[in-house]
Amino acid sequence: MHYLIPGKSPVATELKRAIAATLGGLLYSLGVNLFIVPLGLYNGGLMGYCQLIRTLLITYLHITPPFDIAGILYFLANIPIMILSWVKLDKKFVFRAILNIAVVTLFLSIIPVKAVIQGDIITNCLVGGVITGAGTGVSLWAATPGGGTDLIGLMLIKKGTRFSVGRLNLLVDVVLYVICLLMFNIQVAIYSIVFSAVSTFVIDKLHQQNINVQALIVTDNPSEELRKALIQKLDRGITKLPAEGGYSGKDKTAFMIVLSKYEAPELVATVKEHDPDAFITFNEGTRIFGNFERRL
């Protein structure tokens, strides 16, 4: 697993996250407008419902705007979700989500709806699914979620359920594609499901949010200052262990701490600030029994 290492200041860290959110939003929007919408298929999640509303507005109210209004509808539909997220999730996390939603709304509105691959529906579903899934996954990987079911899924995870973002999206998509089947035809529903399944697979591969990390820090420097800094920055329990260098024979101090993968960059930055030569290892997929707070 790659860790998004923060810079020397919180501003540098947030800038990196903003860049990731912009890249993720661009990839997602390209996948939707160039591979899915031109074929009359429907994206999963909240965006799919917004696309359905757009279709109804065009078909029955004859509203024909110069650009795809699905992005605007998506932004409006996210407002109540953002209000709930503000209460349930970290404020910085919600600010990043707002950025991601704004970027997706912008790109969906300015990227023309035009098929890149002509005629081959399966290829469009596969390529579009990989690109949109990668876009969502990149954003989540940098702790910058999209809106809609992504945020709802993350709130459920924080509450302690076993949902993943991808699985929740797939569950919501079942209802969406049943509606597509009733409104349109079986071909639209089936190919939309194929696209959604590919996108879900890619999201879960890039963003496995239930993974916990066990970190082991070995340092030569006086350990009390580092211990206090880690507790202050991470607000996690730490086990302090005496250690001895196997080669040098010098006395060392080891700290063991369990945290989420999103907290790993903060740990690395804090340790390097106090001891640039410290040795740090991460063990992913740690199973935990006992008191451990899930964070995003």
Secondary structure, 3 states (H helix, E strand, C coil): CCCCCCCCCHHHHHHHHHHHHHHHHHHHHHHHHHHHHHHCCCCCHHHHHHHHHHHHHHHHCCCCCCCCCHHHHHHHHHHHHHHHHHHHCCHHHHHHHHHHHHHHHHHHHHCCCCCCCCCCHHHHHHHHHHHHHHHHHHHHHCCCCCCCHHHHHHHHHHHCCCCCHHHHHHHHHHHHHHHHHHHCCHHHHHHHHHHHHHHHHHHHHHCCCCCEEEEEEEECCCHHHHHHHHHHHHCCCCEEEEEECCCCCCEEEEEEEEEEHHHHHHHHHHHHHHCCCCEEEEEECCCCCCCCCCCC
